[in-house]
């Protein structure tokens, strides 16, 4: 089990660039890994996002707790900017939310008085931002707690690994509001849970718990409340020890292979296998293994559990 967040060594966590001080979230502590990091504005990030560095792991936080981290134009543009040009030393990203919720979805005030063309442009801006997340050069780990609904669920679905705390719950309330998903959810969410289940959620307003979400595919890990960020850091730091090329191949090629026909999938697999095995760092690791200097695969000790 991951250590409680207040027991994490945060001596290696630092701001990317010092900016304004954000108000402390009510109801969710920033203790532990973020205790000594100011809320930051760097790389063109808006006030609704803040970032910090923990060695090779970059943490990006949704920082609109008073709005349940609802996603507005500035936040979407900031997500696109960040994932388009993450810090050079980044080998993994953690995406998490400040306050009691990951994200309650689109800021509905942004949809007011939108005409059809403006609505299409709005949706396409979300597509660009979330495509940057899904097609990031490095793996992205999301920490889910509280509301993960609507556009918040669409954002989570674009990440590669999702850690859910028991407080997390999933919903697609667009049907009750007379609207439709617009952030790529119609494509990504059925890949996780199936089209019929997504239709049910949108038509009836059905909500799923964090516990149900693990078996359905909303998340791969389930932890106690307050443990999500610690688990994400554990995973991200483990991911960061892989070679950058193999990580890139896994997050870039595997989704495309899954969508391709068998012939194209087999060819892409061969290309990725050839590229990665020819990498200098990979050759060093293979030689270390052959010379019995490399790490061995240990038996299961509870790690297979969500």
C-alpha positions as CSV (number, residue, x, y, z in Angstrom):
1,X,0.0,0.0,0.0
2,X,1.2,3.5,-0.7
3,X,2.2,5.7,2.2
4,X,-0.2,8.4,3.3
5,X,0.3,11.6,1.4
6,X,1.7,13.4,4.5
7,X,4.5,10.8,4.7
8,X,5.8,11.3,1.2
9,X,9.2,12.7,1.0
10,X,8.7,16.1,-0.8
11,X,12.3,17.3,-0.6
12,X,12.6,16.8,-4.3
13,X,9.4,18.5,-5.3
14,X,9.9,22.1,-6.6
15,X,7.9,24.6,-8.6
16,X,8.5,24.9,-12.3
17,X,8.4,28.7,-12.0
18,X,7.3,30.9,-9.1
19,X,4.1,32.7,-9.7
20,X,1.0,33.9,-7.7
21,X,0.0,32.3,-4.5
22,X,-3.3,30.4,-4.8
23,X,-5.9,30.2,-2.0
24,X,-5.8,27.0,-0.1
25,X,-8.5,24.5,-1.0
26,X,-11.3,24.0,1.5
27,X,-11.8,20.4,2.3
28,X,-8.7,18.9,0.7
29,X,-5.2,19.3,2.1
30,X,-2.1,20.1,0.0
31,X,0.1,18.5,2.5
32,X,2.9,16.1,1.6
33,X,4.2,16.3,-1.9
34,X,2.8,19.7,-2.6
35,X,3.3,21.2,0.9
36,X,6.4,23.2,-0.1
37,X,5.4,24.0,-3.6
38,X,3.7,27.3,-4.4
39,X,0.8,27.4,-6.9
40,X,2.6,28.3,-10.1
41,X,2.1,30.0,-13.4
42,X,4.6,28.8,-15.9
43,X,4.7,27.9,-19.6
44,X,1.7,30.2,-20.2
45,X,-0.5,28.4,-17.7
46,X,-3.7,30.2,-16.5
47,X,-4.5,30.7,-12.9
48,X,-6.7,27.6,-13.1
49,X,-3.7,25.3,-13.5
50,X,-0.5,24.9,-11.5
51,X,2.5,22.7,-12.0
52,X,5.5,21.5,-10.0
53,X,8.4,19.1,-10.6
54,X,9.4,16.0,-8.7
55,X,12.5,14.8,-10.3
56,X,11.5,13.3,-13.7
57,X,7.8,13.5,-12.8
58,X,5.8,16.7,-13.5
59,X,2.6,17.3,-11.6
60,X,-0.2,19.3,-13.3
61,X,-3.1,20.4,-11.0
62,X,-6.5,21.6,-11.9
63,X,-6.9,24.6,-9.5
64,X,-10.5,25.9,-9.5
65,X,-11.7,24.2,-6.4
66,X,-14.5,26.8,-5.8
67,X,-15.9,25.7,-9.2
68,X,-15.3,22.0,-8.6
69,X,-12.5,22.3,-11.2
70,X,-15.0,23.0,-14.0
71,X,-13.2,23.4,-17.3
72,X,-13.4,26.8,-19.0
73,X,-11.7,28.1,-22.1
74,X,-8.6,29.2,-20.3
75,X,-8.1,25.9,-18.6
76,X,-8.6,24.0,-21.8
77,X,-6.1,26.2,-23.6
78,X,-3.6,25.8,-20.7
79,X,-3.9,22.0,-20.9
80,X,-3.2,22.1,-24.6
81,X,-0.2,24.4,-24.1
82,X,1.3,22.3,-21.3
83,X,1.1,19.0,-23.0
84,X,2.3,20.5,-26.2
85,X,5.5,21.5,-24.5
86,X,6.1,19.9,-21.1
87,X,9.3,20.6,-19.2
88,X,12.2,18.9,-21.0
89,X,13.2,16.7,-18.0
90,X,9.6,15.2,-17.8
91,X,9.4,11.4,-18.1
92,X,5.9,11.1,-16.7
93,X,3.0,13.5,-15.8
94,X,0.5,13.3,-13.0
95,X,-2.8,15.1,-13.5
96,X,-4.9,15.8,-10.4
97,X,-7.4,18.2,-9.0
98,X,-7.4,20.6,-6.1
99,X,-10.2,20.5,-3.6
100,X,-12.9,17.8,-3.2
101,X,-13.3,16.9,-6.8
102,X,-11.2,16.0,-9.9
103,X,-13.5,17.9,-12.3
104,X,-17.2,18.4,-12.5
105,X,-17.0,18.9,-16.3
106,X,-17.5,21.9,-18.6
107,X,-18.1,25.3,-17.1
108,X,-21.6,25.7,-18.4
109,X,-21.3,29.5,-18.4
110,X,-18.9,29.0,-21.4
111,X,-21.8,27.5,-23.4
112,X,-24.2,30.3,-22.9
113,X,-25.4,32.0,-26.1
114,X,-23.2,29.9,-28.3
115,X,-24.3,29.5,-31.9
116,X,-23.8,26.3,-33.9
117,X,-20.4,27.4,-35.4
118,X,-19.1,28.7,-32.0
119,X,-20.2,25.4,-30.4
120,X,-18.2,23.5,-33.0
121,X,-15.1,25.6,-32.5
122,X,-15.5,25.2,-28.7
123,X,-15.7,21.4,-29.0
124,X,-12.7,21.3,-31.4
125,X,-10.6,23.2,-28.9
126,X,-11.3,20.4,-26.4
127,X,-10.4,17.8,-29.0
128,X,-7.0,19.5,-29.6
129,X,-6.3,19.8,-25.9
130,X,-7.3,16.2,-25.0
131,X,-5.5,14.8,-28.1
132,X,-2.3,16.4,-26.7
133,X,-3.0,14.5,-23.4
134,X,-3.7,11.1,-25.1
135,X,-0.8,11.5,-27.6
136,X,1.6,12.9,-25.1
137,X,5.3,11.9,-25.6
138,X,5.3,10.6,-22.0
139,X,2.7,8.6,-20.0
140,X,0.0,10.5,-18.1
141,X,-1.3,9.3,-14.7
142,X,-4.6,10.8,-13.5
143,X,-5.7,10.9,-9.8
144,X,-9.5,10.8,-9.6
145,X,-11.5,11.8,-6.6
146,X,-15.0,13.2,-6.0
147,X,-16.8,14.3,-9.2
148,X,-15.4,12.8,-12.4
149,X,-18.3,13.8,-14.6
150,X,-19.1,15.1,-18.0
151,X,-16.0,16.9,-19.4
152,X,-14.0,15.8,-16.4
153,X,-14.6,12.2,-17.4
154,X,-13.7,13.0,-21.0
155,X,-10.4,14.5,-19.7
156,X,-9.7,11.4,-17.5
157,X,-10.4,9.1,-20.4
158,X,-7.6,10.8,-22.4
159,X,-5.0,9.8,-19.8
160,X,-3.1,6.5,-19.8
161,X,-3.4,5.3,-16.2
162,X,-6.1,6.3,-13.8
163,X,-6.0,6.0,-10.0
164,X,-9.3,6.4,-8.3
165,X,-9.9,7.2,-4.7
166,X,-13.1,5.7,-3.1
167,X,-14.8,9.1,-3.2
168,X,-14.7,9.2,-7.0
169,X,-17.9,8.8,-8.9
170,X,-18.6,8.9,-12.7
171,X,-21.5,10.4,-14.6
172,X,-22.4,11.8,-18.0
173,X,-25.3,14.3,-17.2
174,X,-25.4,15.8,-20.7
175,X,-28.7,14.2,-21.5
176,X,-30.5,15.8,-18.6
177,X,-29.2,19.2,-19.7
178,X,-30.2,18.7,-23.3
179,X,-26.6,18.7,-24.7
180,X,-24.1,16.1,-25.9
181,X,-20.5,15.3,-25.0
182,X,-18.0,17.4,-26.9
183,X,-14.6,16.7,-25.6
184,X,-13.9,13.4,-27.3
185,X,-15.9,11.3,-24.9
186,X,-18.0,9.8,-27.7
187,X,-14.8,8.2,-29.0
188,X,-12.8,7.5,-25.9
189,X,-15.3,6.5,-23.2
190,X,-16.8,3.6,-25.2
191,X,-13.3,2.2,-25.6
192,X,-13.2,2.0,-21.8
193,X,-16.8,0.8,-20.9
194,X,-18.6,0.0,-24.2
195,X,-21.1,2.0,-26.2
196,X,-24.2,0.5,-24.6
197,X,-23.1,1.5,-21.1
198,X,-22.3,5.0,-22.2
199,X,-25.7,5.4,-23.9
200,X,-27.3,4.2,-20.6
201,X,-25.3,6.8,-18.6
202,X,-26.3,9.6,-20.9
203,X,-30.0,8.7,-21.3
204,X,-30.7,7.9,-17.7
205,X,-28.1,9.9,-15.7
206,X,-26.8,6.7,-14.2
207,X,-23.8,7.2,-11.8
208,X,-21.1,4.7,-11.1
209,X,-19.0,4.4,-7.9
210,X,-15.2,4.2,-7.8
211,X,-15.5,0.5,-6.8
212,X,-17.6,-0.3,-9.9
213,X,-15.4,1.9,-12.0
214,X,-12.4,-0.4,-11.6
215,X,-14.2,-3.4,-13.1
216,X,-15.8,-1.3,-15.8
217,X,-12.6,0.3,-17.0
218,X,-12.9,3.8,-15.7
219,X,-9.7,3.3,-13.6
220,X,-7.0,0.7,-13.2
221,X,-6.3,1.3,-9.5
222,X,-8.5,1.9,-6.5
223,X,-7.1,3.4,-3.2
224,X,-8.5,4.8,0.0
225,X,-9.4,8.5,0.1
226,X,-6.3,10.7,0.4
227,X,-4.0,8.0,-1.0
228,X,-4.5,8.8,-4.7
229,X,-1.6,11.2,-5.2
230,X,0.8,9.0,-3.3
231,X,-0.1,6.0,-5.5
232,X,0.2,8.1,-8.6
233,X,3.6,9.3,-7.6
234,X,4.7,5.7,-6.9
235,X,3.5,4.6,-10.4
236,X,4.9,7.7,-12.2
237,X,8.3,7.3,-10.6
238,X,8.3,3.6,-11.6
239,X,7.3,4.5,-15.1
240,X,10.1,7.2,-15.2
241,X,12.7,4.5,-14.8
242,X,11.8,2.9,-18.1
243,X,13.5,4.1,-21.3
244,X,11.8,7.1,-22.8
245,X,11.6,5.4,-26.2
246,X,9.8,2.3,-24.9
247,X,7.4,4.5,-22.9
248,X,6.8,6.6,-26.0
249,X,6.1,3.4,-28.1
250,X,3.7,2.1,-25.5
251,X,1.5,5.2,-25.2
252,X,1.7,6.1,-28.9
253,X,1.6,2.7,-30.6
254,X,-0.7,0.5,-28.5
255,X,-3.8,2.6,-28.9
256,X,-3.3,2.8,-32.6
257,X,-2.6,-0.9,-32.9
258,X,-5.9,-1.5,-31.0
259,X,-7.8,0.6,-33.6
260,X,-5.9,-0.8,-36.7
261,X,-6.7,-4.0,-38.6
262,X,-4.5,-7.0,-37.9
263,X,-2.1,-6.5,-40.8
264,X,-1.4,-2.9,-39.9
265,X,-1.2,-3.7,-36.2
266,X,1.3,-6.4,-36.8
267,X,3.5,-4.1,-38.9
268,X,3.4,-1.3,-36.4
269,X,4.3,-3.8,-33.6
270,X,7.3,-4.9,-35.6
271,X,8.4,-1.4,-36.2
272,X,8.1,-0.5,-32.5
273,X,9.9,-3.7,-31.5
274,X,12.8,-2.9,-33.9
275,X,13.1,0.8,-32.8
276,X,13.1,0.0,-29.1
277,X,15.5,-2.9,-29.2
278,X,17.9,-0.8,-31.2
279,X,17.9,2.0,-28.5
280,X,21.3,2.4,-26.8
281,X,19.7,2.5,-23.3
282,X,17.7,-0.7,-24.1
283,X,20.8,-2.5,-25.2
284,X,22.6,-1.6,-22.0
285,X,19.7,-3.0,-20.0
286,X,19.5,-6.2,-22.0
287,X,23.2,-6.8,-21.6
288,X,22.9,-6.1,-17.8
289,X,20.1,-8.8,-17.7
290,X,22.1,-11.3,-19.7
291,X,25.1,-10.7,-17.3
292,X,22.7,-11.2,-14.4
293,X,23.1,-7.6,-13.3
294,X,19.6,-6.5,-14.1
295,X,16.5,-6.6,-12.0
296,X,14.4,-9.8,-12.0
297,X,10.6,-10.1,-12.2
298,X,9.4,-10.9,-8.7
299,X,6.3,-13.0,-7.9
300,X,3.0,-11.4,-7.1
301,X,2.7,-9.9,-3.6
302,X,-0.5,-8.0,-3.9
303,X,0.6,-5.8,-6.8
304,X,-1.9,-7.4,-9.1
305,X,-4.7,-6.0,-7.1
306,X,-6.4,-2.8,-8.2
